[in-house]
Amino acid sequence: MTFVDNITEDTCANCGNVNVMKRERSLIINPLKTCQPLGAMYAILGVEKGIPLVHGSQGCSTFVRYHLARHFREPIEIAVTSLHESAAVFGGRKNINSGIKNIALRYRPELIGAITTCSSEIIGDDVFGFVDTTKRELKEMAEEEQYKGIDNVKVVPIPTPSFVGTHFTGYNVAVNSLIQNVTEPSDEKNGKINLIPGIINPGDTKELKHIMHLLGAEATYLTDISDAFDAPLRPSTESTPFFQKGGVTVDEIKDVSKAEGTITICKYAKSGAETLETTHKVPAIIESPPIGLQNTDKFLRNIQLLTDVEIPESLLNERGLLVDLIADIAARYLFDKNVAIVGDPDLVTGMARLVGELGMNPTVVCTGSDDVTFSEDMKKIAKEVGTDIDVLLDQDLRAFELYVKDNEIDIMLGNSDLRFINYETKIPLVRFGYPTYDRVGYHSNPIMGYRGAKRLTEMITNAVLEKYYDPYHWKLQQ
């Protein structure tokens, strides 16, 4: 069966506008973003037998390990070169050199991501040069029998100074660095699709795999954290050193130049797709994540552009269940409710379109990004929904809090950092995205695909029912 496009023509040129509100003060209060190295570490942890090596102080790795562990509730393995005062004066060449060698000797990984930080960048460490030097030394060591094969490890320098960018730009830099340093040129085609997920939860990556499996299409995920951050606890049959199961293999990264095309799940992770297109002639599709009905439809159409797959009945049934749920409850309980959404830019874009599909008003959207594509996407959504949207661009949680208190908002969508606003204003909060640390299980369940949209619709509806409908309300008894 061939997938049929939705009719999305703009029938009202003046029925939806955006009001972009940028941060005017220099001070950031309760930021909605963190530093680039976190995103880079996130990407490297999605490589099978890959270890992130942070070239910075111990706090640079401890901070990230804490944040990832409280969200995923999994142990996080991150190495660090432990720069101290002496390195600030004499440089950190010795630290990164010994760090790479120690990891290669003790763990025998497939890949090491040498991730820079603000400290190593400020003192001017030539990490690219240091990595090249260490590679040559590893090759010399491999000539000895006891170190045989140690030079097979891929060492990838990843420049992510913390004083610029955000965690999602760091992810983008890391994936692009993997492609630039590991991918090999090829004129062959393997029939696969490259998917660059972005910083999404394991449940969403597994949902993407579920969709691809139903389609009968093969994909390479750059990178794949679905098992690394959501692994079963079983008796280990592996000898030390222990690596989490799963992740994209180095060989798969080498072969992404053979793919039929690349689809980015989040627009901020586009550099790797663009590199593959310009360097290896692999077509790139830069799109918003498949959150909601229309975005998931678009995702499937993009897959059909790159392959000859047909949409199976099983996926159409999943779509039908979502449409049925929307028909049952949207007009009855959700229509014209004002929604405030906070999070990473592409997730917010997907959520805004979903609530519009539910008949709700995405009254205000807020992100710590200053990406111009975010505002452009919101203009399209405002036209589709037929409502005005206030866009808090490059803002913080304090700006969002003040907005919510000054305007009529019925429900909030965002991460656990919104809990204090929820406590104070009593406005219902539906949690999604990163970080979610005051509830369990959210990272394991999807918000993407038709099944993810159905789950979100149920969560939003239940939050509205609990807040705005008396237990004895006549609508709840019908």
N, C-alpha and C positions, 0 to 999 in steps of 0.2 A: 504494500500500500504506500502511495506517495504522500508525503506530508503536505498539507494545504496551508498556505500563508494566511495569517490573520489580516483583516482589513484594518489598516491603521492610518487612513488618510486624515489629515488635519482639516476638520470641517469648521473650525472657528478660529480665525486669525488673532482675535483679541481676547480670548476667554481664559488665558493663563499666562502670568508673567512671573519673573523672579526678581527679588530684591536682594542683591548681593551686599552683605554686611561684613566688611573686613575688620580685623582687630586694629584698633587705633593706638592702644597702649603698648609699650615695649615689654612690660611685665607679663609673664604667662602664669596664670593661676590655675592649678589642676590641669596639666596638659593632656591633650588627647593624642599625643604622639610620644614616641621615645626615640632613642638614637639608632643610627644606621646599623651598628654591629649586631643588634638583636635580630634584625631581618636577615642579615648574612648568616648568622649562626643557625637560624631557623631553616634556611635553604640547605646548608651543608648537612644538617642532621637528617635530611631526607635522602641522603646518598648512602647506599649500602656500604657498610664498613668505612664510612666517612667520619672524620673527626675535625671539628672546628678548632683551630688554634688561634686564640686571641692575642695579638701582639699589643699588650697594654698592661695595666696594673691588675692586681688580683680582683679588685672590685668590678672591673669591666666584665669578667666572666661570672662572678658571684651574683651580681645584680640580675643578669639575664637568667641564670639558672634558677634563681628564686622566683622570678616572674613566670617562667615557663612551668616550673614545678607546681606552683599554686594553681595554675589554670588547668594543666593536664593531669596533675597528681601522679606523675611518673618521674623516675630519676633521670636527670639530664647530664650527659657526659660532655663537658667542654674543657679543653686544655687552655692554659694561659702561659705567656712567657714571663710574667711577674716582673714588670719593669719597676725599678726603684729609683732612688735619688741619683745613684751613680750613672744609671742609663740615661737620665735626663741630661747629664753633662757629657758623657763619653759615647752615647748612642746605644741602641739595643741590638746591634748585630750579633753579639755573643749570645744574647738571650734567645733570639729566634732561631739561630743556628743550632744551638743545643736542644731547643724545644722540638724542632722538626726531627732531629736525630733520635732523641729519646722516644718520641711517639713511634717513629718508624721501627726502632729496635724492639720496643716492648709490646706494641700492639699489632705491628705488621698490617696497617690499614690499607685500603685500596686508594684512599684519597685524603689529603689534608688541605683544609682551607685556611690559608694564612690571612687572617682578618685584621686590618689595621684599626686603630682607635684614635681618639683625639690626642692622647699623649704621644703615641709613636709618630703621628702625622706632624704635630707641632714641633717636635725636636728634629724633624727632617729625615727620619730613617728611610733609606731607599729599600723598601721591602721587596720590590721586584729584583733588584740587584742581589739582595741577601738570599732570596729564594734560589736564584740562578747559581750562586756560589755554593749553597748547600746541596743542590742537586748534583753538582760536579763532585763534591766530596762524598756524597752517597754512592755515586758511580765508582769512585775509587775504592771505597770500603767494600763494595760488592764483589771485588776481585778476590777478597779473602773468603774462605769456605764458610766461616761462621756467620758472615754477613751476606751470604749469597741471596740474591733476589731483593735486597733491601732497596735497590734503586728503581724497582718497579712501581713504587708508590707515586701517585700523581700529587704534586704540590702546586696549589693554585693560589697566587696572590690576589687578594680582594681588598681594594682600597675603599674603606668606609669610615672616613673621619666623622666623629660624633658631632662636630660643631656645624655641620650642614646636613640637610636632608632629614629623613625620618626612617622609622623601622621598615616601612614598605619600599622606600627607595633603596635601602640597604639590601633588601631581598632582591630587588631588580638588578642591582650591581652584581650580586653574588651569582645569580643565574646566568647573567651575561658573561661573567668571568669564566664560569664553567664551560660555556660554549666556546669562548675564544681560546681557551687553553687546552681543552680536552677533545672537542669535536674534530673529527678528521674529514677532509674533503672526499666526496664520492659522487660518481655519476649514476650510481645504481639507485633503485627505489625499493623500499621494503614494504610498501603498502600501509604503513603505520601513520598515525597522527601524533604530533607533539602537542601535549597540553601543559601549559605553564599555569599552575593553580593559583599562585599568590599565597598570602598568609591567610589560609583558611583552616578550618578544623578538620581532624581526621574523618569525622562523620561525613563531611562534604566531599572529601577526596574519595571515600568509599562509595558515595552516591554517584560520583562521576564514573567510577569503575563499573558500578551497577548498570548505568545507562549505556556505557560503551559495550558491556557484555551483552545486553539485550539487543543492541544494534548489530552485534557480530563484528565490531570494529576493534582493531588493536591500537593501543596508545602507549606512548612513552611519556611519563610524568616528570617534569623538570621543576621541582623535585617532588618526591613522594614521602610524606610524613605520616601516612595513614596507619602504619604499624609502629613506627618509632615512638609516636606519642599516644598510642592506644593499643598496647601490646597485652596479650594474655599472660597471666602468671601461671607458669607451668614448671615442673622440675626440669632443670637444665641438663641437656645431654651434650652440651658443648664444653670443650676445654677452654681455659682462660687464654688470652683475654676474651671477654664476652662482648659481643656486639648485638644490639637490638636487631630483630629480624626485619626484613623488608627494606624498602628504599630503592631508588633507581640505581642500577649498576653503572660502573664506569664504562663498561662495554656498550651499554645502551646510550650513554651520553656521547660516546664516540660516533655512534651511528645515527644521531638525530638529523644529520645532513641527508639521510636517505629517505626521510619522511615525505609524505604527500603534501603536508602543510603543517603549520603551527597555529594553534588557537590559544590566545591568552584568556584565562578566566577573569583576571583583573587587569584593567588597562594600565595600571602603574607598573606592571611586570612586562612591559612591551619590548625592552631593549634586546633581550635575547631573541625574540621573534624577529625583530628587525635585523639583527646580525645574521641570523640564518637566511633571511631573505636576500640581503645584499651580498653576503659572502658565499652562500651555498645555493642560492636560487630556490629556496624553500618558501612557498607562499605563506604570508602571514595574515592572520585575521585578528584584529585587536577589538575585543568586545567586552561588554559588562558581564558580570557573573550570571549564570542561569538561576536567578531567584525570581520566583513568580511564574505566572503562566506565559506571558509574552516573551520574557527573556529566555525561558527554557525552550519555547518554540524556536526562537532565533538560534539558540545553541545547536539544536538538532538540524536546522536548515544549513548552518555553517558546516556541520559534519557531512551533510549530503553534498555540499559544494566540493568537498575534497575527496569524497569516496562515492561509491555507487550503492551504498546501503539503502535499504528500505526501512521505514518505520514499522516495527512489529506491533501486533495487536496488544501485547503486554504493556508496551509504553503508552499506546493510545488509551488503554484501560486506566492506567495511572493518571493520565491527563483527564479522562472522563470523571474519575473520582474527585479530582480537584474542582473541576467545573461544577459537579453536582453539589459539593460542599458550599461553594461560593453562592450558587443559586439558592441553597437552603437557608443560609444564615446572613449573607451580606446585607441585603435590603432590610431585613428584619431587625438586626441588632447593631450593625456597624455603620450604616449609611450616615454620612455627614459628620462623623466623629473627627476631631482635630488631633493629628498625630505629630509628635516631635521625635526625630530620629537622630541618633548620635553614633559615630563610629568611623572606621576607615572608609575612604571615599567610595570605592566601588561597591562595598557591601551596603552602604547607605543608599547609593543609586538603585541597587536592586530592591531594597526594602521599600523605598519611596514608590517605585513602580508597582510593587505588590499591593501596598495599602491603597493605591489609586484603583487597582483592579477590584478591590473589596468595597469600593464606594466611599472610602474614607478620604480625608484631606491631609496630604503631607504638608502640614502648615509650616513647619520649620525643619530644616536639615542642618546638621552641624558636623564639621570635620576639622581636624588639625592640618589638613593639606591645603596648599595654595595652588593646586593643579587647575589650570584653566578648563580642562575637559570636564571637571566636576560641575562647574556652573553651566557649561553647554548641555550636559546631560540633563540637568535640572530644568533647563528651558524646554527641552523636548517633553519631559514628563509633565510640566505645568500645562503645556498645550494639550497633551493627551487627557489629563485628568480634568482640565477646565477650571483650575483654581490657582490662585497666587501662592508662591512658595518663597519664604524668607530663607536665604542661604547664608549661614554663618561660615564664612570661608576663612581658613587659617585661624580658627578661633580656639578657645579653651572651654573647659567645663564651667568656669565662672560666668562666661558670657551666655552660655546655654541656660544656666540656672536663673540668671536675671531675666532672660527672655521668657522662660516658662512661668515665672512668678508674675510677670506683667501681662501675660496674654492667656487666652482661654485655651487650655490644652486638656484633652480628655485622656490621652494615653501616651506613654513614652516607650520608645524602643532603643535599647542600647546595652552597654556592658555593666558590670557590677559596680563601677564607679558612680553610677547614677543612683545608687541605693539611698544615699543621704538626702538627695532631692526628693526621692520617693517617700522617705520617712517624714520629711518636713511638709511636703505639699499634699501628700496622700494621693497623688496621681499614680495610677497603676503603671508598673514597669514590666515590660516583657524583655527578657534578657537575650542577647545574641552577640556574637563576635568575641573579640579578645580585649581585656581578660574577663572571664566569668569565674569567679572564685568563691562566691557565697552560695552557690548552688552546685549540685553534682550532676554529671551525665550530659551536660550541654555540649561538650566537645565531641561526644560520641555520636550525636544525632545530627542529621543534616538540616540545613535550611535551603539547600539548593535542589534543583530538579522538581518534578511534580510532587514527589513524596515530601520533600522538604517544605514546599509551599503549603501543602496540606497541613503539615504539622504546625507551621507558623500561623496559619489561619485559625487552627484550633486553639493555639495558645493565646492569640490576640482576642478571639471571641470569648474565651473563658475568663480572661482578665476583665473584659468589659462587663460580662454578666455578673461577676463577683462584686464589682464596684458599683455599677449603675442600676442593677436590678434587685429589688427586694426579693428575698427568698419566696415570698408568697405572691409575687407579681404574676398577673394573669398570663403574660406572654410565656412565662416559664412553665406554665401548667398545660399549655396546648401542645 
